[in-house]
Amino acid sequence: MGKQGYHHGNLRQALVDATLRLIAEKGPQGFTMAEAAKLAEVSTAAPYRHFSGREALIAEAARQGFEIFVTRIEAAFDAGRPDPLAAFMAIARSYLAFARSNAGHYVAMFESGLTPGTNPELADAAGRAQAVLTRAASALSAHLPVERRPSAVLFAAHVWAMSHGVVELYARGAPAARAPMPPEDLLESGIRVYLRGLGLIPPDSAP
């Protein structure tokens, strides 16, 4: 099967798929190139036809993850419809959903220790993801006078960090049982508190 996949040009993706499974099971540092090759049913030398080493293989898994992530949060944002706040919250829910449904990608993207700047394709995909959240943040603050608008880049980064924290503490694995409320509700309430503090939504806009 492995040799057949290689001859049909699928070896590269078979290795990425194997890597995603191994990352989800063992973490980004818990497997070797040889294990990825074995899971993909190819020789231990075959991965080096496409990847210089494990880090390059993880980087490709992360890049593909960001491509999927961008598509999903773009769809959630839906050009700011039906309104900027609802679109912003839709992105937050999409973030949690992605972390659950694409555990291997998520870990490769955010927990593998990769530096996106060292890989141009990965950096581009990560930048496009950040740009979606920044656009959503800009839309949310557009009603304020220019001199009162918080930095969209800054508060988008804050919300991204908050989302990541909820994922790590409550949305994946056994610790999720400790959540005081559904992770989606926890994240949304935290975002609302933050947005009220910036003056982006009125105090009585939500309980």
N, CA and C of each residue as an Amber inpcrd file, in Angstrom:
protein
   621
   0.8380000  -1.2060000   0.0000000   0.0000000   0.0000000   0.0000000
   0.8670000   1.2470000   0.0000000   1.9300000   1.2250000   0.8300000
   2.7950000   2.3910000   0.8860000   3.4540000   2.6660000  -0.4500000
   3.9950000   1.6180000  -1.0800000   4.6480000   1.8240000  -2.3640000
   3.6520000   2.2890000  -3.4130000   2.4450000   1.7340000  -3.3600000
   1.4300000   2.1450000  -4.3320000   1.0940000   3.6210000  -4.1440000
   0.9370000   4.0210000  -2.8900000   0.6430000   5.4280000  -2.6260000
   1.7440000   6.3310000  -3.1320000   3.0010000   5.8920000  -2.9640000
   4.1190000   6.6980000  -3.4270000   4.0870000   6.8600000  -4.9370000
   3.8500000   5.7760000  -5.6420000   3.8480000   5.8440000  -7.1030000
   2.7050000   6.7010000  -7.6230000   1.6380000   6.8190000  -6.8520000
   0.5290000   7.6700000  -7.2780000   0.6890000   9.1090000  -6.7870000
   1.8580000   9.4070000  -6.2240000   2.1190000  10.7780000  -5.8030000
   1.5190000  11.1460000  -4.4740000   1.1360000  10.1710000  -3.6580000
   0.4700000  10.4610000  -2.3920000   1.3780000  10.3170000  -1.1770000
   2.6390000  10.0210000  -1.3840000   3.5190000   9.7880000  -0.2470000
   3.5940000  10.9990000   0.6720000   3.7580000  12.1700000   0.1120000
   3.8880000  13.3880000   0.9310000   2.6930000  13.5510000   1.8610000
   1.4790000  13.4280000   1.3020000   0.2900000  13.6110000   2.1290000
   0.0970000  12.4470000   3.0950000   0.4660000  11.2450000   2.6690000
   0.3600000  10.0980000   3.5700000   1.2370000  10.3040000   4.8020000
   2.3990000  10.8920000   4.6100000   3.2980000  11.1740000   5.7260000
   2.7170000  12.2630000   6.6380000   2.1100000  13.2720000   6.0400000
   1.4830000  14.3270000   6.8480000   0.3300000  13.7510000   7.6510000
  -0.4840000  12.9230000   7.0150000  -1.6150000  12.3080000   7.7200000
  -1.1260000  11.4300000   8.8760000  -0.0590000  10.6930000   8.6320000
   0.5160000   9.8640000   9.6950000   1.0310000  10.7420000  10.8280000
   1.6530000  11.8320000  10.4720000   2.1700000  12.7620000  11.4780000
   1.0570000  13.3410000  12.3270000  -0.0460000  13.6870000  11.7090000
  -1.1830000  14.2360000  12.4540000  -1.7050000  13.2320000  13.4740000
  -1.7680000  11.9780000  13.0750000  -2.2180000  10.9340000  14.0080000
  -1.2410000  10.7840000  15.1650000   0.0350000  10.7980000  14.8520000
   1.0540000  10.6300000  15.8890000   1.0840000  11.8290000  16.8390000
   0.9270000  13.0250000  16.2890000   0.9010000  14.2240000  17.1340000
  -0.2770000  14.1590000  18.0910000  -1.4530000  13.7820000  17.5720000
  -2.6470000  13.7070000  18.4120000  -2.4770000  12.6650000  19.5140000
  -1.7580000  11.5870000  19.2090000  -1.5930000  10.4980000  20.1780000
  -0.4300000  10.7160000  21.1410000   0.6790000  11.2540000  20.6310000
   1.9140000  11.3010000  21.4100000   2.4760000  12.6950000  21.6300000
   1.9070000  13.6900000  20.9730000   2.4760000  15.0200000  21.0590000
   3.5220000  15.2430000  19.9810000   3.8840000  16.5050000  19.7170000
   4.7950000  16.8080000  18.6080000   6.2210000  16.3070000  18.8100000
   6.6160000  16.0700000  20.0450000   7.9710000  15.5760000  20.2990000
   7.9950000  14.0880000  20.6470000   6.8490000  13.4370000  20.5480000
   6.7470000  12.0600000  21.0130000   6.8730000  10.9960000  19.9510000
   7.3140000  11.3450000  18.7530000   7.4350000  10.3540000  17.6910000
   8.6640000  10.6500000  16.8520000   9.0470000   9.6970000  16.0590000
  10.2140000   9.8410000  15.1900000   9.7830000   9.7960000  13.7200000
  10.7010000  10.1740000  12.8560000  10.4360000  10.0620000  11.4190000
  10.1900000   8.6100000  11.0450000  10.9070000   7.7170000  11.6900000
  10.7310000   6.2910000  11.3980000   9.3220000   5.8370000  11.7360000
   8.7670000   6.3420000  12.8360000   7.3990000   5.9790000  13.2030000
   6.4030000   6.5240000  12.1880000   6.6280000   7.7420000  11.7190000
   5.7500000   8.3170000  10.7010000   5.8110000   7.4840000   9.4270000
   7.0090000   7.0600000   9.0600000   7.1660000   6.2280000   7.8640000
   6.4500000   4.8940000   8.0320000   6.5930000   4.2920000   9.2010000
   5.9390000   3.0110000   9.4470000   4.4310000   3.1360000   9.3620000
   3.8770000   4.2040000   9.9560000   2.4320000   4.3930000   9.9200000
   1.9490000   4.6530000   8.5010000   2.7670000   5.3290000   7.7130000
   2.4160000   5.5870000   6.3060000   2.7120000   4.3910000   5.4080000
   3.3140000   3.3450000   5.9880000   3.6290000   2.1030000   5.2900000
   4.6320000   2.3170000   4.1550000   5.7020000   3.0510000   4.4940000
   6.7910000   3.2530000   3.5400000   8.1040000   2.9700000   4.2760000
   9.1760000   2.9130000   3.5400000  10.4770000   2.6560000   4.1470000
  10.9110000   3.8450000   4.9930000  11.8350000   3.6160000   5.9040000
  12.3000000   4.7010000   6.7680000  13.0420000   5.7830000   5.9880000
  13.5240000   5.4500000   4.8070000  14.2300000   6.4400000   3.9820000
  13.2720000   7.2870000   3.1580000  12.0700000   6.7700000   2.8980000
  11.1440000   7.4420000   1.9920000  10.7640000   8.8640000   2.4120000
  10.5290000   9.1520000   3.6920000  10.1260000  10.5200000   4.0660000
  11.1260000  11.5880000   3.6440000  12.3940000  11.2100000   3.5660000
  13.4220000  12.1980000   3.2560000  13.4230000  12.6040000   1.7800000
  12.5910000  11.9580000   0.9860000  12.3920000  12.4170000  -0.3860000
  11.6170000  13.7360000  -0.4040000  10.8570000  13.9860000   0.6490000
   9.9940000  15.1620000   0.6870000  10.2710000  16.1010000   1.8590000
  10.8260000  15.5800000   2.9510000  11.0110000  16.3900000   4.1560000
  12.4220000  16.2000000   4.7050000  13.0140000  17.2980000   5.1390000
  14.3870000  17.2290000   5.6440000  14.4650000  16.5770000   7.0160000
  13.3620000  16.5770000   7.7420000  13.3510000  15.9810000   9.0670000
  11.9860000  16.1460000   9.7020000  11.8870000  15.7660000  10.9680000
  10.5890000  15.8040000  11.6530000  10.0260000  17.2140000  11.7320000
  10.8760000  18.2140000  11.9790000  10.3770000  19.5820000  12.0940000
   9.7280000  20.0430000  10.7970000  10.3210000  19.6790000   9.6640000
   9.7410000  20.0530000   8.3750000   8.4020000  19.3520000   8.1570000
   8.3040000  18.1330000   8.6170000   7.0550000  17.3760000   8.4990000
   5.9700000  18.0080000   9.3740000   6.3230000  18.3780000  10.5910000
   5.3630000  19.0420000  11.4850000   4.9700000  20.4090000  10.9220000
   5.9330000  21.1150000  10.3330000   5.6340000  22.4230000   9.7500000
   4.6000000  22.3120000   8.6310000   4.7080000  21.2710000   7.8280000
   3.7210000  21.0800000   6.7670000   2.3540000  20.7430000   7.3470000
   2.3260000  19.9390000   8.4090000   1.0520000  19.6520000   9.0800000
   0.4470000  20.9390000   9.6340000   1.2940000  21.7950000  10.2000000
   0.8180000  23.0770000  10.7350000   0.3160000  23.9790000   9.6160000
   1.0450000  24.0220000   8.5070000   0.6080000  24.8650000   7.3780000
  -0.7570000  24.4340000   6.8740000  -0.9290000  23.1250000   6.6960000
  -2.2270000  22.6370000   6.2460000  -3.3100000  22.9580000   7.2730000
  -2.9570000  22.8750000   8.5510000  -3.9080000  23.2250000   9.5920000
  -4.3420000  24.6680000   9.4960000  -3.4030000  25.5680000   9.2910000
  -3.7570000  26.9830000   9.1620000  -4.6330000  27.2370000   7.9350000
  -4.3840000  26.5040000   6.8550000  -5.2280000  26.6700000   5.6650000
  -6.6790000  26.2840000   5.9850000  -6.8490000  25.1700000   6.6850000
  -8.1990000  24.7570000   7.0860000  -8.7950000  25.7680000   8.0470000
  -7.9970000  26.1970000   9.0030000  -8.4220000  27.1550000  10.0130000
  -8.8950000  28.4630000   9.3770000  -8.1120000  28.9740000   8.4380000
  -8.4830000  30.2230000   7.7510000  -9.8280000  30.0710000   7.0510000
 -10.0080000  28.9540000   6.3500000 -11.2690000  28.7270000   5.6420000
 -12.4460000  28.7300000   6.6120000 -12.2690000  28.0960000   7.7670000
 -13.3690000  27.9940000   8.7260000 -13.6850000  29.3170000   9.3990000
 -12.6570000  30.0650000   9.7870000 -12.9590000  31.3280000  10.4690000
 -13.4280000  32.3930000   9.4820000 -12.9770000  32.3100000   8.2320000
 -13.5230000  33.2080000   7.1970000 -15.0150000  32.9490000   7.0360000
 -15.3960000  31.6800000   6.9870000 -16.8120000  31.3340000   6.8490000
 -17.5970000  31.7870000   8.0770000 -16.9990000  31.6300000   9.2530000
 -17.6780000  32.0650000  10.4800000 -17.8520000  33.5810000  10.5000000
 -16.8310000  34.3000000  10.0820000 -16.9090000  35.7620000  10.0520000
 -17.9690000  36.2430000   9.0630000 -18.0310000  35.5930000   7.9110000
 -19.0520000  35.8750000   6.8990000 -19.1500000  37.3680000   6.5880000
 -17.9730000  37.9850000   6.3970000 -17.8990000  39.4040000   6.0430000
 -18.6280000  40.2950000   7.0500000 -18.6580000  39.8650000   8.3170000
 -19.2490000  40.6900000   9.3560000 -20.7480000  40.5710000   9.5090000
 -21.3410000  39.5710000   8.8560000 -22.7910000  39.3930000   8.9670000
 -23.1310000  38.4390000  10.1190000 -24.2860000  38.6130000  10.7530000
 -25.3110000  39.6440000  10.5230000 -24.9530000  40.9840000  11.1510000
 -23.9950000  40.9960000  12.0620000 -23.4770000  42.2380000  12.6310000
 -22.0920000  41.9400000  13.1810000 -21.2680000  42.9680000  13.3980000
 -19.8760000  42.7320000  13.8010000 -19.7100000  41.9120000  15.0790000
 -20.5540000  42.1340000  16.0830000 -20.4080000  41.3840000  17.3300000
 -20.7460000  39.9090000  17.1190000 -21.8430000  39.6290000  16.4400000
 -22.2140000  38.2370000  16.1780000 -21.1400000  37.5410000  15.3510000
 -20.5660000  38.2410000  14.3800000 -19.5130000  37.6600000  13.5440000
 -18.2630000  37.3710000  14.3720000 -17.9380000  38.2880000  15.2850000
 -16.7650000  38.1010000  16.1370000 -16.9470000  36.8790000  17.0350000
 -18.1240000  36.7280000  17.5990000 -18.3950000  35.5800000  18.4570000
 -18.4110000  34.2800000  17.6480000 -18.8580000  34.3590000  16.4050000
 -18.8590000  33.1680000  15.5510000 -17.4380000  32.6770000  15.3020000
 -16.5050000  33.6050000  15.1530000 -15.1040000  33.2150000  14.9850000
 -14.6050000  32.5060000  16.2370000 -14.9640000  33.0420000  17.4100000
 -14.5300000  32.4180000  18.6690000 -15.0500000  30.9890000  18.7800000
 -16.3220000  30.7890000  18.4370000 -16.8750000  29.4300000  18.4950000
 -16.2010000  28.5310000  17.4810000 -15.8820000  29.0820000  16.3210000
 -15.2050000  28.3070000  15.2880000 -13.8110000  27.8910000  15.7480000
 -13.1430000  28.7450000  16.5000000 -11.8210000  28.4330000  17.0410000
 -11.8910000  27.1880000  17.9230000 -12.8640000  27.1750000  18.8280000
 -13.0070000  26.0170000  19.7110000 -13.3680000  24.7600000  18.9300000
 -14.2510000  24.9020000  17.9630000 -14.6580000  23.7500000  17.1630000
 -13.4750000  23.1760000  16.3990000 -12.6340000  24.0430000  15.8590000
 -11.4550000  23.5790000  15.1230000 -10.5060000  22.8210000  16.0480000
 -10.2810000  23.3420000  17.2500000  -9.3710000  22.6820000  18.1870000
  -9.8460000  21.2780000  18.5310000 -11.1550000  21.0930000  18.5890000
 -11.6960000  19.7720000  18.9000000 -11.6180000  18.8300000  17.6940000
 -11.9820000  19.3230000  16.5410000 -12.0980000  18.4480000  15.3730000
 -10.7720000  18.1890000  14.6790000  -9.7840000  19.0230000  14.9070000
  -8.4910000  18.9060000  14.2350000  -7.3710000  18.9660000  15.2660000
  -7.3970000  18.0080000  16.1940000  -6.4450000  18.0390000  17.3060000
  -4.9900000  17.9880000  16.8330000  -4.7040000  17.1230000  15.8530000
  -3.3340000  17.0280000  15.3500000  -2.8700000  18.3260000  14.7280000
  -3.7180000  18.9150000  13.8950000  -3.3800000  20.2060000  13.2840000
  -3.1550000  21.2670000  14.3560000  -4.0730000  21.3190000  15.3250000
  -4.0170000  22.3610000  16.3440000  -2.7020000  22.2920000  17.1200000
  -2.3190000  21.0950000  17.5240000  -1.0740000  20.9420000  18.2690000
   0.1210000  21.3180000  17.4010000   0.1120000  20.8920000  16.1420000
   1.2090000  21.2500000  15.2370000   1.3050000  22.7630000  15.0750000
   0.1670000  23.4340000  15.0060000   0.1280000  24.8800000  14.7970000
   0.5990000  25.6600000  16.0080000   0.1370000  25.2500000  17.1900000
   0.2980000  26.1020000  18.3590000   1.1350000  25.5220000  19.4910000
   1.4540000  24.2340000  19.4430000   2.1170000  23.6250000  20.5890000
   3.3680000  22.8400000  20.2240000   3.8410000  23.0010000  19.0190000
   4.9900000  22.2120000  18.5730000   6.3080000  22.9670000  18.6790000
   6.2420000  24.2330000  19.0510000   7.4660000  25.0160000  19.1740000
   8.0120000  25.5250000  17.8630000   7.2350000  25.4210000  16.7870000
   7.6850000  25.9270000  15.4980000   7.7260000  27.4500000  15.5090000
   8.6450000  28.0060000  14.7600000   8.7030000  29.4490000  14.5580000
   8.2330000  29.7370000  13.1380000   6.9880000  30.2470000  12.9810000
   6.4550000  30.4300000  11.6220000   7.3540000  31.2440000  10.7120000
   8.0970000  32.2100000  11.2640000   8.9250000  33.0610000  10.4290000
  10.0290000  32.3370000   9.6960000  10.3790000  31.1360000  10.1440000
  11.4410000  30.3810000   9.4790000  10.9200000  29.5670000   8.2970000
   9.6070000  29.5520000   8.1230000   8.9900000  28.8120000   7.0270000
   8.0240000  29.7530000   6.3190000   8.3700000  30.2900000   5.1640000
   7.5480000  31.3060000   4.5040000   6.1060000  30.8810000   4.2580000
   5.8910000  29.6370000   3.8330000   4.5210000  29.1880000   3.5580000
   3.7100000  29.0930000   4.8420000   4.3330000  28.6050000   5.9010000
   3.6620000  28.5390000   7.1880000   3.3760000  29.9400000   7.7160000
   4.3390000  30.8410000   7.5880000   4.1550000  32.2200000   8.0430000
   3.0190000  32.8960000   7.2920000   2.9200000  32.6380000   5.9890000
   1.8500000  33.2350000   5.1920000   0.4790000  32.7460000   5.6600000
   0.3490000  31.4370000   5.8740000  -0.9320000  30.8790000   6.3070000
  -1.3080000  31.3950000   7.6920000  -0.3260000  31.4460000   8.6110000
  -0.5990000  31.9610000   9.9540000  -0.9760000  33.4290000   9.9010000
  -0.3250000  34.1830000   9.0380000  -0.6360000  35.6030000   8.8930000
  -2.0360000  35.8380000   8.3740000  -2.4860000  34.9960000   7.4580000
  -3.8440000  35.1510000   6.9370000  -4.8910000  34.8430000   8.0070000
  -4.5790000  33.8980000   8.8910000  -5.4940000  33.6100000   9.9970000
  -5.5810000  34.8080000  10.9300000  -4.4250000  35.3860000  11.2700000
  -4.4140000  36.5650000  12.1270000  -5.1650000  37.7180000  11.4720000
  -5.0420000  37.8350000  10.1580000  -5.7000000  38.9290000   9.4420000
  -7.2150000  38.8380000   9.5260000  -7.7630000  37.6250000   9.5290000
  -9.2210000  37.4720000   9.6390000  -9.6940000  38.0180000  10.9800000
  -9.0100000  37.6510000  12.0440000  -9.4100000  38.1120000  13.3660000
  -9.2000000  39.6190000  13.4910000  -8.1710000  40.1460000  12.8800000
  -7.9330000  41.5920000  12.9250000  -9.0210000  42.3440000  12.1680000
  -9.4550000  41.8070000  11.0270000 -10.5620000  42.4340000  10.2970000
 -11.8320000  42.4350000  11.1320000 -12.0670000  41.3150000  11.8180000
 -13.2510000  41.2320000  12.6690000 -13.1690000  42.2430000  13.8050000
 -11.9720000  42.4000000  14.3690000 -11.7780000  43.3780000  15.4350000
 -11.9790000  44.8010000  14.9160000 -11.4850000  45.0730000  13.7280000
 -11.6600000  46.4070000  13.1350000 -13.1340000  46.7160000  12.9080000
 -13.8820000  45.7330000  12.4190000 -15.3070000  45.9390000  12.1820000
 -16.0450000  46.2140000  13.4910000 -15.5970000  45.5620000  14.5500000
 -16.2510000  45.7030000  15.8440000 -16.0140000  47.0800000  16.4490000
 -14.9100000  47.7180000  16.1010000 -14.5910000  49.0310000  16.6750000
 -14.8480000  50.1810000  15.7090000 -15.3750000  49.8910000  14.5460000
 -15.5380000  50.9270000  13.5200000 -16.5150000  52.0250000  13.9270000
 -17.4380000  51.7390000  14.8680000 -18.4220000  52.7420000  15.2630000
 -17.8480000  53.7930000  16.2110000 -16.6610000  53.5470000  16.7410000
 -16.0460000  54.5060000  17.6600000 -15.2700000  55.5760000  16.8910000
 -15.1670000  56.7830000  17.4580000 -14.2910000  57.7890000  16.8420000
 -12.8650000  57.2540000  16.7480000 -12.1600000  57.6610000  15.7270000
 -10.8240000  57.1280000  15.4720000  -9.9250000  57.2480000  16.6930000
 -10.0040000  58.3860000  17.3840000  -9.1130000  58.5880000  18.5220000
  -9.4400000  57.6950000  19.7160000 -10.6160000  57.0700000  19.7030000
 -11.0110000  56.1980000  20.8070000 -10.9440000  54.7080000  20.4610000
 -10.5830000  54.4050000  19.2500000 -10.5410000  53.0020000  18.8440000
  -9.2990000  52.3120000  19.3890000  -9.4810000  51.1760000  20.0400000
  -8.3030000  50.4100000  20.4660000  -7.6190000  49.7950000  19.2440000
  -6.3800000  49.4300000  19.3930000  -5.6590000  48.7820000  18.3040000
  -6.3230000  47.4560000  17.9730000  -6.7930000  47.3270000  16.7330000
  -7.4490000  46.0820000  16.3230000  -6.4720000  44.9100000  16.3950000
  -5.2250000  45.1510000  16.0260000  -4.2150000  44.0870000  16.0850000
  -4.0210000  43.6230000  17.5200000  -3.9770000  44.5830000  18.4370000
  -3.7300000  44.2550000  19.8320000  -4.8940000  43.4970000  20.4460000
  -6.1220000  44.0040000  20.2670000  -7.2020000  43.3020000  20.9470000
  -7.5950000  42.0160000  20.2250000  -7.2990000  41.9070000  18.9380000
  -7.4580000  40.6110000  18.2680000  -6.4910000  39.5930000  18.8700000
  -5.2550000  40.0320000  19.1480000  -4.2700000  39.1350000  19.7520000
  -4.6950000  38.7220000  21.1590000  -5.2850000  39.6610000  21.9050000
  -5.7630000  39.3330000  23.2540000  -6.8680000  38.2760000  23.2000000
  -7.7950000  38.4430000  22.2870000  -8.9000000  37.4900000  22.1850000
  -8.3880000  36.1380000  21.6930000  -7.4240000  36.1460000  20.7850000
  -6.8250000  34.8890000  20.3330000  -6.1990000  34.1630000  21.5270000
  -5.4700000  34.9060000  22.3680000  -4.8450000  34.3080000  23.5480000
  -5.8930000  33.7670000  24.5140000  -6.9890000  34.4990000  24.6860000
  -8.0700000  34.0320000  25.5500000  -8.6760000  32.7470000  24.9970000
  -8.8730000  32.7000000  23.7030000  -9.4320000  31.5120000  23.0590000
  -8.5180000  30.3170000  23.2630000  -7.2250000  30.5350000  23.0970000
  -6.2600000  29.4530000  23.2800000  -6.2820000  28.9490000  24.7230000
  -6.4070000  29.8730000  25.6610000  -6.4640000  29.4760000  27.0660000
  -7.6700000  28.6150000  27.3760000  -8.8200000  28.9690000  26.8310000
 -10.0310000  28.1730000  27.0550000  -9.8670000  26.7910000  26.4310000
  -9.2700000  26.7280000  25.2430000  -9.0190000  25.4290000  24.6140000
  -8.1400000  24.5650000  25.5130000  -7.0370000  25.1330000  25.9790000
  -6.0820000  24.3580000  26.7530000  -6.6420000  23.8960000  28.0940000
  -7.4070000  24.7550000  28.7400000  -7.9050000  24.4280000  30.0770000
  -9.1940000  23.6170000  30.0730000 -10.0710000  23.8800000  29.0890000
 -11.4210000  23.3470000  29.2000000 -11.9930000  22.6520000  27.9690000
 -11.3910000  22.8230000  26.8090000 -12.0550000  22.3360000  25.5950000
 -11.4710000  21.0600000  25.0170000 -10.2970000  20.6180000  25.5100000
  -9.6860000  19.4160000  24.9610000  -9.2410000  18.5060000  26.0890000
  -9.4890000  17.2190000  25.9300000  -8.9870000  16.2380000  26.8730000
  -9.7090000  16.2180000  28.2030000  -9.1400000  15.5000000  29.1450000
  -9.7620000  15.2950000  30.4570000 -10.0560000  16.5720000  31.2270000
  -9.1830000  17.6110000  31.1640000  -9.4710000  18.8140000  31.9390000
 -10.7930000  19.4820000  31.5870000 -11.3500000  19.1400000  30.4150000
 -12.6150000  19.7610000  30.0080000 -13.7140000  19.5280000  31.0330000
 -13.6080000  18.4340000  31.8020000 -14.6300000  18.1320000  32.8010000
 -14.6700000  19.1720000  33.9110000 -13.6110000  19.9660000  34.0590000
 -13.5460000  20.9440000  35.1360000 -14.1570000  22.2900000  34.7520000
 -14.6120000  22.4180000  33.5230000 -15.1560000  23.6970000  33.0700000
 -16.3750000  24.0850000  33.8990000 -16.4450000  25.3410000  34.3930000
 -17.5940000  25.7770000  35.1760000 -18.8510000  25.9510000  34.3320000
 -18.6830000  25.9900000  33.0220000 -19.7890000  26.0960000  32.0720000
 -19.2780000  25.5980000  30.7370000 -20.1420000  25.3840000  29.7400000
 -19.6290000  24.9580000  28.4350000 -18.5290000  25.8990000  27.9490000
 -17.4530000  25.3530000  27.3750000 -16.3460000  26.2090000  26.9380000
 -16.7780000  27.3560000  26.0320000 -17.7540000  27.1140000  25.1540000
 -18.2230000  28.1870000  24.2760000 -18.8050000  29.3390000  25.0840000
 -19.5950000  29.0120000  26.1060000 -20.1790000  30.0520000  26.9510000
 -19.1040000  30.7550000  27.7640000 -18.1400000  29.9930000  28.2370000
 -17.0510000  30.5690000  29.0180000 -16.2640000  31.5700000  28.1780000
 -15.9400000  31.1810000  26.9480000 -15.1880000  32.0810000  26.0730000
 -16.0040000  33.3090000  25.7140000 -17.2760000  33.1080000  25.3670000
 -18.1000000  34.2480000  24.9810000 -18.2620000  35.2400000  26.1300000
 -18.4760000  34.7410000  27.3410000 -18.6340000  35.6610000  28.4740000
 -17.3400000  36.4250000  28.7310000 -16.1890000  35.7400000  28.5960000
 -14.9110000  36.4190000  28.7710000 -14.6870000  37.4880000  27.7180000
 -15.0340000  37.1930000  26.4730000 -14.8830000  38.1780000  25.4020000
 -15.7800000  39.3780000  25.6610000 -17.0000000  39.1350000  26.1160000
 -17.9150000  40.2500000  26.3910000 -17.3800000  41.1500000  27.5020000
 -16.8530000  40.5440000  28.5540000 -16.2590000  41.3490000  29.6290000
 -15.1220000  42.2010000  29.0750000 -14.2830000  41.6120000  28.2650000
 -13.1490000  42.3210000  27.6780000 -13.6190000  43.4550000  26.7650000
 -14.6070000  43.1660000  25.9210000 -15.0880000  44.1810000  24.9870000
 -15.7690000  45.3310000  25.7110000 -16.4900000  45.0240000  26.7920000
 -17.0870000  46.1040000  27.5860000 -16.0100000  46.9960000  28.1830000
 -14.9400000  46.3730000  28.6530000 -13.8460000  47.1440000  29.2240000
 -13.2190000  48.0930000  28.2300000 -13.2310000  47.7260000  26.9570000
 -12.6870000  48.6000000  25.8960000 -13.7220000  49.6040000  25.4100000
 -14.9340000  49.4900000  25.8990000 -15.9870000  50.4000000  25.4350000
 -16.5430000  50.0610000  24.0790000 -16.3440000  48.8150000  23.6550000
 -16.7970000  48.4180000  22.3180000 -18.2480000  47.9500000  22.3100000
 -18.7310000  47.4850000  23.4330000 -20.1470000  47.1470000  23.5570000
 -20.6560000  47.7420000  24.8640000 -21.9320000  48.1380000  24.9100000
 -22.4830000  48.7640000  26.1110000 -22.6450000  47.7750000  27.2480000
 -22.6600000  48.2400000  28.4880000 -22.7560000  47.3410000  29.6460000
 -23.9850000  46.4600000  29.6600000 -25.0790000  46.9460000  29.0840000
 -26.3300000  46.1840000  29.1520000 -26.5950000  45.3880000  27.8760000
 -25.5690000  45.1020000  27.0870000 -25.7890000  44.3950000  25.8230000
 -25.9520000  42.9010000  26.0190000 -25.5520000  42.3990000  27.1790000
 -25.6810000  40.9630000  27.4330000 -25.6780000  40.7530000  28.9320000
 -26.2600000  39.6530000  29.4200000 -26.2330000  39.3840000  30.8500000
 -24.8170000  39.1170000  31.3250000
